[in-house]
Amino acid sequence: MRFSTLSLFAGTFRSSHLLLFDVVSRAYERTSLIVTTNLPFEHWTEVLGSERLTGALLDRLTHRVHILEANGTSYRLQDAKKRLKRS
């Protein structure tokens, strides 16, 4: 199984939303993608800027998908709090 990796930060490129859509569209039904986010789907329109683009992107991402949702304590936050207490 081949994996494609893309690290994209909102606002890095003027058309980063189109780049993300292009990557997902090209990979759709051809290869596996792993997407990580801390943003719920309902807020993706705020980043992508278009309901139509967001709908098309989510349609491709959520077709034949396994969504793993991790709700729990953040290890990074715990570690940062411990470091602050030691300081």
TIROSE-179386 format. One record per residue: residue number from 1; chain; x, y, z of N, C-alpha, C, O in turn. Coordinates in pm, whole numbers, plus 32768, in hexadecimal, padded with zeros to 4 digits. Atoms other than C-alpha are relative to their C-alpha. Layout:
N
   figu   tilo    n_X    n_Y    n_Z   ca_X   ca_Y   ca_Z    c_X    c_Y    c_Z    o_X    o_Y    o_Z
    NUM      A      X      Y      Z      X      Y      Z      X      Y      Z      X      Y      Z
...
//
This chain:
87
   figu   tilo    n_X    n_Y    n_Z   ca_X   ca_Y   ca_Z    c_X    c_Y    c_Z    o_X    o_Y    o_Z
      1      A   8055   7F8A   8000   8000   8000   8000   8059   807C   8000   80B8   8085   804F
      2      A   7FB2   7F86   800A   808C   8153   7FA1   7FB8   8072   8047   7F3E   807E   803B
      3      A   803A   7F91   7FB8   8052   8286   8079   8036   8083   7FC8   80AD   808E   7FAB
      4      A   7FD9   7F7A   8027   8059   83F0   800C   7FF9   8059   807B   7F9B   804E   80C9
      5      A   7FFE   7FA8   7F8C   80B5   84F8   810B   7FFE   8090   7FCF   8048   80B5   7F73
      6      A   8007   7F72   8020   8058   8666   80F9   7FF0   804C   8082   7F94   8031   80CF
      7      A   800D   7FAB   7F8B   8092   8764   8208   7FDB   808A   7FCE   8029   80CA   7F88
      8      A   8035   7F81   8032   7FC3   889A   81C9   7FCF   8054   8074   7F83   8022   80C7
      9      A   8032   7FA6   7F9A   7F87   89C2   82AA   7FAC   806B   7FBC   7FD5   80A4   7F57
     10      A   805B   7F9C   803A   7E64   8AAA   8264   8049   8085   7FF5   8085   80B4   8055
     11      A   7FC3   7F7E   8016   7EE3   8BEC   81CF   8090   7FFB   7FD1   80C8   8063   7FAE
     12      A   7F75   8008   802D   803C   8B68   816F   800A   802B   7F6E   8064   8076   7F49
     13      A   8006   7FD9   808D   7FE5   8B8A   8000   7F7B   8047   7FEB   7F19   802A   802E
     14      A   807D   7FBA   801C   7EE1   8C72   7F72   7F94   7F9F   7FD2   7F1E   7FB1   7FF3
     15      A   8061   8061   8032   7E3B   8B4C   7EC8   8014   7F77   803F   8005   7F10   7FFD
     16      A   7FE6   807F   7FBD   7E8B   8A41   7FCB   7F85   7FA6   7FFF   7F92   7F2C   7FFB
     17      A   807B   8051   8003   7D1E   89D2   7FCC   7FF3   7FB7   7F7B   7FC5   7F45   7F78
     18      A   8006   8042   8083   7D34   8986   7E57   806A   7F94   7FF4   8054   7F2D   7FB4
     19      A   7F97   8065   7FFE   7E7B   88CC   7E8A   7FD2   7F84   804C   7FE6   7F14   801E
     20      A   8033   8070   7FB1   7DDC   87F5   7F98   7F96   7FB2   7FB0   7F99   7F37   7FAD
     21      A   8068   8041   8050   7CAF   87AE   7EB9   803E   7FB0   7F8E   8012   7F41   7F71
     22      A   7FBD   8044   806E   7D96   8752   7D99   8044   7F7F   802F   803B   7F18   7FEC
     23      A   7FBD   8077   7FCA   7E60   865F   7E70   7F9A   7F93   801E   7FAD   7F1F   7FFA
     24      A   8067   8062   7FDC   7D26   85B6   7EF5   7FBE   7FC9   7F82   7FA6   7F50   7F79
     25      A   8041   802D   807B   7C85   85A6   7D9C   8059   7FA0   7FB1   8028   7F3B   7F7D
     26      A   7FA4   8059   804A   7DBA   850B   7CFC   8010   7F79   8047   8022   7F12   8005
     27      A   7FEE   807C   7FB4   7DD6   8409   7E13   7F7F   7FAE   8008   7F84   7F36   8022
     28      A   8083   803F   7FEF   7C61   83B8   7E16   7FF7   7F7E   7FB1   8006   7F7E   7F37
     29      A   8010   8087   8037   7C2E   8242   7DD5   807E   7FCB   7FBC   8077   7F66   7F75
     30      A   7F82   802F   803A   7D9C   821F   7D6A   8065   7FD6   806A   80B1   7F77   8057
     31      A   7F9E   8019   7F98   7E63   8224   7EAB   7FC5   8022   8088   7F58   805A   8091
     32      A   802F   7FE4   7F78   7E41   823F   8022   8030   808A   802D   809D   80B6   8009
     33      A   7FDC   7F7F   7FC5   7E43   838B   80D7   7FE9   7FF9   8096   7F89   7FBA   80C5
     34      A   8016   7FEE   7F72   7E6C   83D5   8245   7FF7   8096   8017   8053   80E1   7FF7
     35      A   8016   7F72   7FE4   7DDD   8524   82B0   7FEB   800F   8095   7F98   7FCB   80D0
     36      A   8013   7FE5   7F72   7E01   85A7   8410   7FD7   8091   8010   8007   80E9   7FC9
     37      A   8030   7F78   7FE7   7D4E   86D8   8496   7FC5   8009   808B   7F96   7FA5   80C2
     38      A   8045   7FE9   7F81   7CD1   876D   85D7   7F82   8053   7FE8   7F44   8084   8047
     39      A   8073   7FAF   8027   7BBC   8820   851B   7F8C   7FA7   7FD6   7F9C   7F57   7F79
     40      A   8075   8050   8029   7A60   8782   8508   7FD5   8023   7F71   7FEC   8093   7F42
     41      A   802A   7FEA   808B   79CE   875B   83AA   7FAC   807E   7FEF   7FB9   80C4   7F8A
     42      A   8059   7F8D   8010   78CB   8869   83E9   804A   8086   7FFB   8011   80EC   7FD5
     43      A   7FB2   7F84   8004   79E2   896C   8407   8060   8007   7F89   80A8   806A   7F79
     44      A   7FA5   8001   8072   7A9F   890C   82CA   7FE1   806F   7F9D   803C   80A0   7F59
     45      A   8024   7F95   805C   79DF   8A0E   8200   8047   8082   8024   806A   80D0   7FCB
     46      A   7FB9   7F88   7FD4   7A84   8B20   82D0   808E   8003   7FC9   80C1   806E   7FA8
     47      A   7F77   8008   8031   7BDB   8AA8   825F   8003   7FFD   7F67   8055   8041   7F29
     48      A   7FFF   8011   8091   7B85   8A46   80FA   7FBB   8072   7FB7   7FD5   8088   7F40
     49      A   803B   7F88   803A   7AAD   8B79   80BC   7F88   7FEC   7FA5   7F4E   804E   7F78
     50      A   806F   8019   805B   79A0   8AD2   7FEB   7FB4   7F84   802C   7FF0   7F1A   8042
     51      A   8051   8074   7FDA   7880   89EF   804C   8004   7F95   7F92   8006   7F1E   7FAF
     52      A   7FFF   805E   8071   7886   8953   7EF2   8081   7FAF   7FFB   807F   7F35   7FEA
     53      A   7F7E   8043   7FFF   79FA   8904   7EFE   800C   7FA3   8079   803D   7F33   806C
     54      A   7FFB   8051   7F86   79DF   8885   8064   7FAB   7F82   7FF0   7FD6   7F15   8015
     55      A   8057   8073   8016   78BC   87A2   8008   803E   7F99   7FA3   8038   7F21   7FBD
     56      A   7FC0   805B   8060   7975   8710   7EDF   807A   7FBB   803E   8090   7F44   8028
     57      A   7F8A   8039   7FC0   7AB1   86DD   7FAA   7FD9   7F97   8068   8011   7F2A   806C
     58      A   802C   805F   7F99   79FD   8637   80CE   7FBD   7F86   7FC3   7FC7   7F18   7FF9
     59      A   803E   8071   8046   7938   855E   7FDB   806B   7F9B   7FD7   8059   7F23   7FE7
     60      A   7F94   8059   802A   7A7E   84D2   7F53   8048   7FC2   8078   806C   7F4C   8076
     61      A   7FB8   8032   7F8B   7B22   84B3   80A8   7FB0   7F9A   8050   7FEA   7F3E   808A
     62      A   8050   8056   7FAA   7A00   8406   8153   7FC4   7F87   7FB8   7F7E   7F37   7FF7
     63      A   802E   8074   804A   79AF   830A   8041   8062   7F8D   801B   80DA   7F9A   8001
     64      A   7FAC   8074   7FDD   7A33   81B4   80B1   806F   8027   8062   80E5   8012   8047
     65      A   7FA0   7FCA   7FA0   7AD9   8247   81E2   7FF6   7FBA   8088   7F8F   7F81   80AB
     66      A   7FFE   8027   7F74   7B3D   81E0   833E   8025   807D   804E   8096   80AE   8043
     67      A   7FE5   7F88   7FB1   7B21   8307   842A   8023   7FD4   808E   7FD5   7F8F   80D0
     68      A   7FD2   801C   7F79   7BE5   82E6   856B   7FFF   8084   804C   804C   80E0   802E
     69      A   800C   7F85   7FB3   7B81   83EC   8665   8041   7FEA   8089   801D   7F8D   80D1
     70      A   7FB8   800C   7F81   7C68   841E   878D   7FD5   8073   805B   8002   80E4   804B
     71      A   802C   7F9C   7F9E   7BBD   84D6   88A7   803C   7FDA   8086   801E   7F71   80BD
     72      A   7FC1   801E   7F80   7C8B   84E6   89DE   8060   806F   8024   8063   80DA   7FE7
     73      A   7FA1   7F9E   7FD0   7D97   859B   8A97   8075   800B   7F9F   80A9   7FA6   7F6F
     74      A   7F8F   7FE7   8058   7EA5   8636   89C2   8083   7FE7   804B   809C   8024   80B3
     75      A   7F7F   801B   7FC2   7FFB   85AA   8A15   805B   807B   7FF9   80A8   8095   8055
     76      A   7FAE   7F86   800C   809F   86E8   8996   7FD9   8066   8069   8030   80A6   80A5
     77      A   802F   7FA1   7F9C   7FC6   87BD   8A79   802A   7FD4   808C   8057   8027   80DC
     78      A   7FD4   8034   7F7E   8010   86DD   8BA6   8094   801A   8015   80BE   8047   8080
     79      A   7F6F   7FED   7FF8   8185   86EE   8B5D   8021   8094   8015   8078   80B5   8066
     80      A   7FE7   7F71   7FF2   817C   8868   8B38   7FDE   8031   808D   8026   8082   80C5
     81      A   8026   7FDB   7F78   80C7   888D   8C85   8067   7FD1   8066   8087   8019   80C5
     82      A   7F98   8034   7FA6   81C9   87AF   8D32   807E   8056   7FF9   80BC   8073   805F
     83      A   7F89   7FAD   8010   82E5   887F   8CA1   7FEE   8088   8042   804C   80BE   807C
     84      A   801B   7F7E   7FBF   8241   89C1   8D1B   8007   7FF6   8097   8039   8050   80D9
     85      A   7FFC   8013   7F6E   821B   8935   8E7A   8090   7FF5   8032   80B1   8025   809E
     86      A   7F74   8011   7FD9   838D   88D9   8E82   804F   8082   7FF8   80B5   8090   803B
     87      A   7FB7   7F82   8014   83F8   8A35   8E15   7FF6   805D   8074   802F   80CA   8071
//
